[in-house]
Amino acid sequence: MNVVDLLRQSRVKIPWKKYYTKEELKFKVEDISIYEMFKRSALNNLNCPAVNYYGRVYSYKEFLKRIDRAALSFSRIGVKKGDIVTICMPNTPEGLISFYAVSKIGAISNMIHPLSGEEEIKNYLNSTKSKYLVMVDFCYEKVRNVISETDVCKVIVAPVSNSMFPHMQAGYKFKTWRMKKPRRSKLYTYWNDFIISSYFETEKPISCKAEDQAVILHSGGTTGKPKGIVLSNGNFNALALQARVIFKDLKPRDKVLGIMPIFHGFGLGVSFHIPFGLGCEVILVPQFNAKKFDELLEKYRPNVICGVPTLYEALTNTKNKKLDLSMLKYVISGGDSLSSNLSERINDFLLSHGSKVKVSQGYGMTEALAAVALSFGDAYRDGSIGIPFPGNYIKIVKPGTQDEVSYGEDGEICVSGPTVMLGYLDNEKETNEMLQKHNDGMIWLHTGDIGMMNENGIIYYKQRLKRMIISSGYNVYPSYIEKVIEEHPAVLNCSVIGVPHPYKVEVPKAYIVLKDGYSPISVKSSIKEHCKKNLAVYSIPHEFVYRKSLPHTLMGKIDFKKLQEDDDEEE
């Protein structure tokens, strides 16, 4: 950190600094690649387990060898520094190996969802100008239909079963025997054929700097067209370094449940790169089964769970009274806001099953590698997102301006720090809107989220700015309405959207899912009365719609766009 940076940052209020030591606040990211960060950890933990995939365990020594072999294989097919390799994989060893191997040769990983539609896959490939694709086998038909409309010259097919034990491979092949698979050709090759030629060889990693492009992730697209988010080596490595301060109780050989997907910032950064940086064992879960979540926890006994609220909803619904969760050191919720109702249920569930920890709500967005702040340690407060990670800065500004508001006042959350993205891919206009230079000389990410910070630096998330409803001139916060409705004993979860009104401009409309044993007829009156008692008149929903479930995006977040479309169709 140079003198100019120190002078700039001295102008920024840091009310949370009392929660860190002076040494912890001194933050520096080295000019090394994501691969080099992994390698350092691997060399310090050679015989420790790195990855557990359906019971097949890879040590750090073995996993590093596989990454090195893959890097040489990528080089042999023509991948060079700065090239973009698209990785369309679920949570498998081959997906992670590809990610770190691409980093070793200085190329860029373009991470995409394997359940994306044909047109989405085509757009992801074309927008990044990818010439190389690593894909899971069940994506073949979608890829086959669009590959001729892209610049891709080599496709590496990595079946989900590739790293399973032989008996499990046989079971997978039996289940998927009808699935169409590509024939080996100049365009298509299989993972084992791709790797085998480099078994006895290796090569030196390509020199990379912290600011070099390393990864492209994509926004969920729930509010519009998905954007390519360009992240650097430094973004990922900074997060791994911050974790050493945040997760002090994590030690080598501790187990982290890798259930969040590698194509998502929360998964790739928090569930994988952080644990690897700490020498932990990652339990790779390619597909989440809500009904068998308790069995998963019993079998692997992870020390850390990282997940979205819907995952914890599934956990609290388990009927397994004998489930022992005493091994847990951290339970982290991110990717979406955690309602106070669900938070309370999670904590009650954890306590009743032997855990001494509470769920920590995190805050972030893909544009800042999904992890910016966390409620933890002495800074833990129910309902808050805690304090910024060391090296990060947060301030609250008046929406649409750069003017900082007073403590306790709502405004837009702005973030500055080493995990903030380089920008949007080939989109200078939106990059400049999101990344703004303030009078303090620092670059701030305008998140589009509404929040509040108190005088101790504890931050409370309210909701997305774009979700705010303006009704008769009043600011109406759907997230707060949801919180109130979910406090009703009959309500499982709730989502609120704004709908047009002839003279009030917009009014709130509530979609409600009830707990088992309740019906709309029996509780709708009491829910309305509950709202009248706890909400301002202008915040009371004009309509209550009862559903068996709410729509979710592929990432497990509430799909507000789908709710809005459903409402439009109802008109």
HUSUL-V857105 format. One record per run of one state. SS is the DSSP state (2 for helix, 1 for strand, 0 for the rest). FROM is the first residue (numbers start at 1). TO is the last residue. If there is no record, write none. Layout:
BEGIN
ss->SS from->FROM to->TO
ss->SS from->FROM to->TO
END
This chain:
BEGIN
ss->0 from->1 to->2
ss->2 from->3 to->9
ss->0 from->10 to->16
ss->2 from->17 to->19
ss->0 from->20 to->21
ss->2 from->22 to->25
ss->0 from->26 to->33
ss->2 from->34 to->44
ss->0 from->45 to->48
ss->1 from->49 to->53
ss->0 from->54 to->55
ss->1 from->56 to->59
ss->2 from->60 to->76
ss->0 from->77 to->83
ss->1 from->84 to->88
ss->0 from->89 to->92
ss->2 from->93 to->104
ss->0 from->105 to->107
ss->1 from->108 to->111
ss->0 from->112 to->117
ss->2 from->118 to->128
ss->0 from->129 to->131
ss->1 from->132 to->135
ss->0 from->136 to->136
ss->2 from->137 to->149
ss->0 from->150 to->153
ss->1 from->154 to->157
ss->0 from->158 to->165
ss->2 from->166 to->175
ss->0 from->176 to->187
ss->1 from->188 to->190
ss->2 from->191 to->196
ss->0 from->197 to->212
ss->1 from->213 to->218
ss->0 from->219 to->227
ss->1 from->228 to->232
ss->2 from->233 to->246
ss->0 from->247 to->254
ss->1 from->255 to->258
ss->0 from->259 to->264
ss->2 from->265 to->277
ss->0 from->278 to->280
ss->1 from->281 to->284
ss->0 from->285 to->289
ss->2 from->290 to->300
ss->0 from->301 to->303
ss->1 from->304 to->307
ss->0 from->308 to->308
ss->2 from->309 to->316
ss->0 from->317 to->329
ss->1 from->330 to->333
ss->0 from->334 to->339
ss->2 from->340 to->352
ss->0 from->353 to->358
ss->1 from->359 to->363
ss->0 from->364 to->365
ss->2 from->366 to->368
ss->0 from->369 to->372
ss->1 from->373 to->374
ss->0 from->375 to->376
ss->2 from->377 to->379
ss->0 from->380 to->385
ss->1 from->386 to->388
ss->0 from->389 to->392
ss->1 from->393 to->397
ss->0 from->398 to->403
ss->1 from->404 to->404
ss->0 from->405 to->410
ss->1 from->411 to->416
ss->0 from->417 to->422
ss->1 from->423 to->424
ss->0 from->425 to->427
ss->2 from->428 to->434
ss->1 from->435 to->437
ss->0 from->438 to->442
ss->1 from->443 to->453
ss->0 from->454 to->458
ss->1 from->459 to->464
ss->2 from->465 to->467
ss->0 from->468 to->468
ss->1 from->469 to->471
ss->0 from->472 to->473
ss->1 from->474 to->476
ss->0 from->477 to->477
ss->2 from->478 to->486
ss->0 from->487 to->490
ss->1 from->491 to->501
ss->0 from->502 to->504
ss->1 from->505 to->514
ss->0 from->515 to->519
ss->2 from->520 to->534
ss->0 from->535 to->536
ss->2 from->537 to->539
ss->0 from->540 to->542
ss->1 from->543 to->547
ss->0 from->548 to->551
ss->1 from->552 to->552
ss->0 from->553 to->557
ss->1 from->558 to->558
ss->0 from->559 to->559
ss->2 from->560 to->570
ss->0 from->571 to->571
END
